[in-house]
Amino acid sequence: MNLFSLFLIAVGLSMDAFAVSVCAGLTMSKPYIKKSVIIGLYFCVFQAAMPLIGYIAASRFADAIIAYDHWIAFILLCFIGLKMIIESFKFKKEKQSGEEFSLKPARMLYLSVATSIDALAVGVSFAFLQINNIVPAVFFIGIITFLFSVAGVKIGNIFGAKFKPAAEFAGGIILILIGLKILLEHTGVI
């Protein structure tokens, strides 16, 4: 997998965290740098850890299904992408309650896990694609997620909720295109 493909996967995976960060920014009277960094770090750690967990788990049985690995990667990425696209249409503008976004550890852990489940499936795909060195890939995904999350807080604070559906939609399209590229490369079409 080349760096550009990894970048697109990282961007696609970071869209859920970006969308939540935009919502966090909506509730802040000012975009506090400290809060932005805390949000970014939570999402960064989980978006990096989940593909690693998926990769390690799937590596144990990848040899048994190597003939179908590209189909599995394609199906997983398309499923995740379609899920994100559907969620982008279901988004309803939430009423602002006047309360600032809570950074309580229990809430941040829940949001971090919820936004990184897709990354677990991508880790499984990485194992099937026999990515040899997973560590740089997960660090790259984490860094991109951190940057998007911090930017999301600022954007949410400035522009509001109108970007959340677009971010999820774009992330879904990116993941589907990556899945299609993987399938076409392994079937010899490109």
matplotlib code that plots the C-alpha trace (Angstrom):
import matplotlib.pyplot as plt

x = [0.0, 1.4, 1.5, -1.3, -3.6, -2.7, -3.4, -6.8, -7.7, -6.5, -8.6, -11.6, -11.2, -10.8, -14.1, -16.1, -13.7, -13.7, -17.5, -17.6, -14.9, -17.0, -19.9, -17.6, -16.5, -20.2, -20.6, -17.5, -17.7, -14.0, -11.9, -9.8, -6.4, -6.1, -9.6, -8.9, -5.6, -7.3, -10.1, -7.5, -5.4, -8.3, -9.4, -5.7, -4.9, -8.0, -7.8, -4.3, -4.9, -7.9, -6.3, -3.4, -5.8, -7.6, -4.4, -3.0, -6.3, -6.7, -3.0, -3.6, -6.0, -5.0, -3.1, -6.2, -8.2, -5.5, -7.3, -10.2, -8.4, -9.0, -12.7, -12.8, -11.0, -13.3, -16.5, -15.3, -14.3, -17.5, -19.6, -17.9, -18.1, -21.8, -22.5, -20.8, -22.7, -26.0, -25.2, -24.4, -28.0, -29.5, -27.8, -30.2, -29.1, -29.0, -30.2, -27.5, -28.2, -25.8, -23.7, -20.1, -18.8, -17.8, -14.3, -15.1, -13.0, -16.0, -17.6, -14.4, -13.7, -17.2, -16.8, -13.3, -14.4, -17.5, -15.6, -12.8, -14.8, -14.3, -10.6, -10.7, -12.2, -9.5, -6.9, -8.4, -8.1, -4.5, -3.8, -5.5, -3.5, -0.3, 0.9, 4.4, 5.0, 1.8, 3.4, 4.1, 0.6, -1.2, 1.0, 0.1, -3.6, -3.3, -1.5, -4.0, -6.9, -5.3, -4.9, -8.5, -9.9, -8.1, -9.2, -12.7, -13.1, -12.0, -14.2, -17.2, -16.6, -16.5, -18.9, -21.3, -22.9, -23.2, -19.9, -20.7, -22.8, -20.4, -17.4, -19.1, -20.2, -16.7, -15.2, -17.6, -16.8, -13.1, -13.3, -15.4, -13.0, -10.0, -11.9, -12.6, -9.0, -7.8, -10.2, -9.3, -5.6, -5.9, -8.1, -5.7, -8.0, -5.6]
y = [0.0, 3.4, 6.5, 8.2, 5.3, 5.2, 9.0, 8.5, 5.7, 7.9, 10.8, 8.6, 7.1, 10.5, 11.8, 10.4, 12.0, 15.2, 15.3, 14.8, 17.5, 19.9, 19.3, 19.9, 23.2, 24.2, 24.3, 26.1, 29.9, 30.1, 27.4, 26.5, 25.1, 22.8, 21.3, 20.9, 19.0, 16.8, 15.8, 15.3, 13.0, 10.8, 10.3, 9.9, 7.1, 5.1, 5.6, 4.3, 1.5, -0.1, -0.9, -2.4, -4.6, -5.6, -6.3, -8.5, -10.4, -11.0, -11.9, -15.1, -16.4, -14.4, -17.3, -19.5, -17.1, -15.4, -16.2, -14.0, -11.3, -8.6, -9.3, -9.2, -5.8, -4.5, -5.6, -4.2, -0.9, -0.6, -1.5, 1.1, 3.7, 3.1, 3.3, 6.7, 7.9, 6.8, 8.5, 11.7, 11.8, 10.9, 13.9, 16.3, 19.6, 19.3, 22.1, 23.9, 23.5, 26.2, 23.6, 23.3, 20.0, 17.7, 16.2, 13.7, 10.6, 8.3, 10.3, 10.8, 7.0, 6.2, 8.7, 7.5, 3.9, 4.7, 6.7, 4.2, 0.9, 1.4, 1.6, -1.9, -3.3, -1.4, -3.1, -6.5, -5.4, -4.5, -8.0, -9.5, -7.2, -8.4, -5.0, -5.9, -3.0, -1.9, 0.5, 3.4, 3.0, 3.2, 6.2, 7.9, 7.3, 8.6, 11.8, 12.5, 11.9, 14.3, 17.0, 16.6, 16.6, 19.7, 21.4, 20.1, 21.9, 25.2, 24.7, 23.8, 26.9, 29.1, 27.6, 25.3, 22.0, 22.3, 20.4, 17.3, 15.6, 16.6, 15.2, 11.9, 11.6, 12.4, 9.9, 7.2, 7.9, 7.8, 4.4, 2.9, 4.1, 2.7, -0.7, -0.6, 0.2, -2.8, -5.1, -3.9, -4.2, -7.7, -8.9, -7.5, -4.9, -2.1]
z = [0.0, -1.0, 1.2, -0.8, -0.2, 3.5, 3.7, 2.1, 4.5, 7.5, 6.3, 5.8, 9.3, 10.9, 9.6, 12.5, 15.0, 12.9, 13.0, 16.8, 17.2, 15.1, 17.5, 20.4, 18.9, 18.5, 22.2, 23.1, 23.6, 22.5, 20.8, 23.8, 22.6, 25.7, 25.1, 21.4, 22.1, 24.7, 22.3, 19.5, 21.8, 22.8, 19.2, 18.0, 20.5, 19.7, 16.0, 16.1, 18.6, 16.9, 13.5, 15.4, 17.4, 14.3, 12.5, 15.3, 15.6, 11.9, 11.3, 13.2, 10.5, 7.4, 5.8, 5.8, 3.6, 1.5, -1.7, -0.6, 1.3, -1.3, -1.3, 2.5, 2.5, -0.3, 1.6, 5.0, 3.5, 1.5, 4.5, 6.6, 3.9, 3.2, 6.9, 7.1, 4.0, 5.5, 8.8, 6.9, 5.7, 9.1, 10.8, 12.4, 13.7, 17.4, 19.6, 21.4, 25.1, 26.2, 28.0, 27.0, 25.6, 28.5, 28.6, 31.3, 30.8, 30.7, 27.9, 26.0, 26.2, 24.9, 22.0, 21.2, 21.0, 19.0, 16.4, 16.1, 15.5, 11.8, 12.3, 13.8, 10.6, 8.6, 10.7, 9.7, 6.1, 6.6, 7.8, 4.8, 2.5, 4.3, 5.3, 6.7, 9.0, 10.7, 13.3, 10.9, 9.4, 12.8, 13.8, 10.6, 11.1, 14.7, 13.6, 10.8, 13.2, 15.8, 13.2, 11.9, 15.4, 16.6, 13.3, 13.8, 17.2, 15.6, 12.5, 14.7, 16.8, 13.7, 11.2, 13.1, 12.3, 8.5, 7.9, 9.9, 7.2, 4.4, 6.4, 7.1, 3.4, 2.1, 4.5, 3.4, -0.3, 0.4, 2.1, -0.7, -3.3, -1.4, -1.2, -4.9, -5.7, -3.6, -5.3, -8.8, -8.1, -6.8, -9.6, -12.2, -13.6, -12.8]

ax = plt.figure().add_subplot(projection="3d")
ax.plot(x, y, z, "-o")
ax.set_aspect("equal")
plt.show()
